Every structure is written in structure tokens, then in C-alpha cells.
Amino acid sequence: MTPPLRWGLLGTARINRALIPAIRASARSRLDAVASRADDRARAYADEWQIPRAFGSYEAMLSDAAIDAVYIPLPNHLHVEWTLAAIEAGKHVLCEKPMALVPSDVDRIADAAARRGVIAAEAFMYRHHPLTSRVASLVADGAIGRLQVIRGAFTFVLTRTSDVRLVPEWGGGSLWDVGCYPVSYTRLLAGEPLEVTAQATRHPGGIDMALAGTLRFAGDVIGVFDCSFGAHFRTFVEVAGTDGVMLIETPFKPGVDASLRLTRGDSVETLVVPGEPLYVGEVEDLEAGVFDGRTPRVTLADTRGNVATLAALHEAARTGRAVSMSTA
């Protein structure tokens, strides 16, 4: 029998409450530990979530040989530092998005993971849901004809004035937090963009409170998206081709049973796609990489492409000029 992948949580962030049940639902994984910067906080968290072991520092958990893999839910500016530290400790890593804020840091992670013989993957959970695979297959199979336009959005009202997402130096802003989803989805369907443009509104602290961007792809395909911390909650992706349109109303957090609407001429069809709890897929994907040698669904090359695109969009919003991806 394959031994379980022994997980440690590198931090006590709110997002853990989504991943903890996923680890426990995965047949080849086991949640063994949590680490915090304070021993009492780690112990209280371990008691609350019934986690066997608690560490009073991140370093202490990384040095423990009984931990095989770590999940990193820290603020964006700490992702690279602790992903590299975990890799150097010989741990497999699942890091929350965005894994990095500049493409060269993804290169550093890829080099370190290859040298140490471990897997590092970015936690884009929607990529592992069958709904996403179905959409990509329909586009590739020509269900809507030749791809023309992809339009998406992810917005919500951020009310906490002390939220880490409002701190520019910590990788704050709507683009890194929620805009990364429609950008990732668009790239999944259209490939890497050739050029991007963007406009943003700013929070007094300097982060992009809202941003709207365009992405130009080969084959005259255009991507359009917006993201915001000030607009009412909305998520969708619309994929338009020469022969039809697909609308995905829950693209980034699909439920166990998700659906899409396919319109071709006068025909409107709702396709139901059975799935599984959202975060289980990314845990099982890391298991498959460790135990079966399977390439992660979200490769580091894919992660690098998304980080490069997001960084270029930030540059376009800052300068008011189009940014060519050949120089990004």
C-alpha cells in the first residue's frame, strides 16, 4: 500500500479551512501538522482543527523529516521565500496563487525543485475541476467554431480596511488576488498572449482597487476581463466563437455539480458536469506527482506564463501603454 503523503500547513490563514477537508478526503494524504510564528497560536489552531502536531515556527516544521509536503497560504509577498525554503528542506509544495510576483522568481523555484527532486505547484483549484476540462475540450473540438473572444470577471466588495490585500508591498491589489483567475482561464483556452493593455483605479494606499484589461492572442483572438475590490460579487467566463457561445457562470469556484450554457444558432443547451469538492483535485494532483510521477496539471511553465502576463498588465496600467509579451 502506498504510504500517505504527510502534509503540514505553513501558516494558519483563513484559506486553510478549504484545504483541510480536501486533504482529509484524499485517500493518499494525511494532515499531520500546522506551523505558526507563535507556539501558542499553532497549538490553539491544532486543537481547533484536530491536527496532531503543532510547530511554533515555520523553520521547525520544515526541518521535520516526518513532513513530506507543505501547503503555503501566506500573504503573496512571502510565497517565494517559503516555497524555496520548503524545497531546500526536501518538501513537496502546494503554494497559493500567485506563486510569485515576477517571472524570474518562478524560474528560481523551478530550478530549485528540479535540483532537489521535489514537486512545486501553484494552487489554482479551478483547473482541477471537470467543468474546466469540459470547457477546454469543447473549445478544442470546435464546438463553438473558431475562437474569437473570451470575456471574464471576478469582483467582490472588500470591506476589511486592514486586509493584507490592500498593502502594495505585500503583493496586494485586485489583479493579483482575483484578476489572476480570468487571466489564467483565458490563457488556458487561447495560449500565451502577444500583447496586453490595462486601465486601473487606485486605492489611497496605491494598490489597484479595480482593473480592466485586454489580451491579444495569435489568430485574432481577444481576451477581455475586469476585476475589482469595490464591485458587487460576480464571476463568469463567456467564450465566443464563429459558430456559438459558451457561458460559464461559476468558472473559478464550481460546485460538485456544475454547468455551462452552450448556444449555437437557435439552440440553447445546458450541460451539467458532475465533479467533486473543489479543493480535492489539487491535493490529488500533488499525490499523483509524488507517487505516480505524473506532471502537475498546473506546471511551473504555466505558472510562469500567468505571472508574466499579470506583471505585464500591471505595467500597462501604470504606463497607460500596451505591453508586448515578447519583452515582458
N, C-alpha and C positions, 0 to 999 in steps of 0.2 A: 504494500500500500504506500502511496506517495505521502511523505510526511507533510504536515500542514506548513504553509508559509506563515511564519510568525511575525505579526505586524506590531509596530509601535507608532503611536501618534506623536508627532513632533510639534506639540502645542495643543492648546485647549480651545481653539476657535469654534465659533458657532457652527461652521460647516461640518464639523465632526459628527454632529447628530445625524447627518445624512449618510456618512460613510460607515459609521459604527454598525448599523443594521446590515449594510451591504457586506462588510467583512464577515459578520456572523452568519450571513445567509449563504456564503460561498463555501462549497464543500472542501476546498483545499486551502483554506485560510483560517487563521485563528488570531484574534486580537489579544495580545499579551501585555502591552504596556502603554503608558502615556507619560510624556515628559512636559515639564513646565520650567520656567525660570525660578520658581519658588517651590520648595519641597511641600509646604502645607497646601498650596494650591493644587499641586499634582496629586497629592493623597486624597484631597477632597473630591477632585474630579474622578479619580479612580473609584472611589467609594460610590459616587453618584451613578456611574455608568458600569459598575461591577467589572472593572478592568483589574486583572490580577496584580500588576506591578506598577509602581509609580516612581519616577525619577525627578529629582529636584534640579536637574539641568539637562539641556539638550546633549551636551557632550557625554554625560554619564550614560544616557541611553544608547548613543551611537557606539560607545566603547563596549557595550554588552554583546558578547558573541551569541547569545540566545535570541537576538532580534535579527530577522532576515530582511525585512522590508520596512520602510518608513513612509508614512503619509505626511506631507508638508502642507499645512493650511495657513501658514504665516502670512503677514502682510506682504504685498508684492515685492517690495524692495529687499526682502530677506530671502526670497526664493533661491536665487543663485548661490548665495553664501552657504545656505544649509543643504541645498541639493549637492553641491560639491563636497561639503563636509561628510554627508552621508555616503556618497560614492567612495570617497577616500577611506571610509571605515568599512567598505565592502558590503554596503547595504544596497538593495534594490530600492528605487524611489518612484513614488507616485506624487507628483507635485501639482498643486493647484495652479490653474491658469491665472495670469500668464506666467509661464516658467521663467521668463526673463523679459527685460525691457529693451535690450539691444541684441541684434543678431549675433554679435561676436561672443556674447555670453552663452548662447546656445551651443556655439562651436566649442567653447571650453567644456561644457557639460558633456557633449558628445565625445570629445577626446578623452576625458577622464573616465567615462563609462566604458569606452572601448578598452582602455588600458587596464582597468580594474575588473573587467569581465562581468559587469552588472548591467541591469536594465534601468533606464530612467525614462519615464513617460509623463506627459502632461495630462492633467485630469480634465479633459473635455468630455464629460459624461454623455452628452447627447450623441456623440459619434458612435457609441456602442449600442444604441437602441435600434431595433429592427426598422423603425419608421425611417430613420435616416438612410439606412441601406436601401430601403424600398424606393425612396425618392431618387437617390443616385442611380439606381438601376433603371428606373423609368426614363430618366433623362438620357442615360447612355444608350438605351434601347430605342430611342426616337419616339417615345410615347407622346411628346408634345412637338414633334418636328425638330427643326434646327433651333438650338438655344439662342435666345435674343436678349432677354432682360431678367435679372434677378433682383428682387426688391425685398428688403427685410428691415426689421426694427426690434429693439429691445429697450424699453423705457420703464421707469418707475419713479415715485417721489421719495427721495431720501430725506428723512426728517431729523435724523440724529446729527446735531451740529458738531459733535466731537468724533464723528466717524473717521476711521483711518482712510477711507476713500476720498476724503477732502484734502489730504495732505499731498502736495505736489512731489515732495522729495521721497515719498513712500510709494510712488507709482500710482497715485490717485487719479481720479477722473473717470468720466463715464465711458470713454473709449476702451481703456484697459479693463474696466470692470464688466460692462455689459455689451459694449460695441464689438468686443472681440468675438462674440458669438455669431452675429450676422456676417462678419468678415470671414470667419472660419467656414461657415456654411457656404458662402458664395465661392470661396476658393475650392471647396470640396467638389463643387459642381462645374466650375469653369476653369480651374487651374490657377496658375500664378498670374497676377495682374501685370500689365505693361506699364501702367501709369495710374496715379491716384490724385484726386483733388479733395478738399475738405474745407468746411467752414465751422467755426465753433463759437459758442457763447461761454463766458468765463465766470466762475465763482470768484468772489472777492479774494479768496486765497490763491487763485491762479489756475486751478485745475479746470478742465473743460467740463462745464455743467451739462452742456448738450453739444452734440457734434453730428453733422450730416456729411456723408462722404460719397464719392463715386469712384468706381474702379473700372478701368478699361482693360479688356482682355483680347487676346487673339481671336480672330473670327468675328469681329464686330460685336462681341458680347459686352454688355454693360451691367455693372452691379451698382445698386443704389441702396443706401441704408441710413438710418439715423438711430442715435442712442441718447439717453437723457436721464439725469437725476431729478428732473423737475416736471416731467410729463406723466400723466396717469399711466398705470401699468398696461403695457401692451407688448405682445410678441407675435410675430408672424414672419413667414417667408413666402413670397409669391414667385413662381418660376414660370416665365412666359416663353413660348416657342412659336414657330411659324404655324403650328397646327393645333395648339392647345395651351392651357394654363393649369398649373397646379397651385393650390393654396394650402399651406401647412400652418394651422393656427396655433399649434403648440410645438414648434420645432426644437426649442432648446431644453425644455423640460417635459417631454412627452410622458403620458401616463402609461400604465400597464397595457391598456388597450388604447392605442392612438389611431388617428385617421388623417387622411388628406382628401381634398376635393379636386377631382380631375375634370376639367371642362374641355370638350372637343366639339366644336360646332354647337349644335343644339343639345348635345348630350352632356349631362352633369352627373358624375358618378362619385359616390363617397366610398373610399377604400379604407377598410378597417385593418390595422396592422397589429396583431397581438404581440406583446412584448413581455418585459419583466421589470421589476422595480429598477428605477433609473440608474442608480449608482452601482448595482451589482456587476454590470458589464465591464466597467473599468477595473474592478477588482479581479474578475475572472480573466481579463485580458493580461494583467500582470502575472497571474498564476500561469497562464499558458506560455508566456515568455520565459518564465523561470523554469518550469517543469517540462515543457514540450518544445522549447526552442523556437516558438512562433514569434515573428516580428510584431511588435506592438501596433495596434491599429492606428494610433496617433504616433507616428515616427518622429524622431528628433528633426529630420529634414522638413517634415510638415510643420512642426512647431517653429522652426527657424523661418519658414515662409510666412507664417502668421505674424510672428514678432516683427519681421522686416516690413510687412505691409502696414501693421499698426504704427510702427515708428515713422514710416513714410507719411501716413495720414496725419500724424501729429505735426510733422514738418510742413505739410501742405496747409494745415490750419494756421500754423504760426506765421507762415510767409505769405499766404494768400496766393501761392503759385502751385501749378501742377508739379508733381514729383515723379520722375521716371524711376521705375523699379530697377533699371539697369545700373543706377548709381546709388540705390538705397542700401 
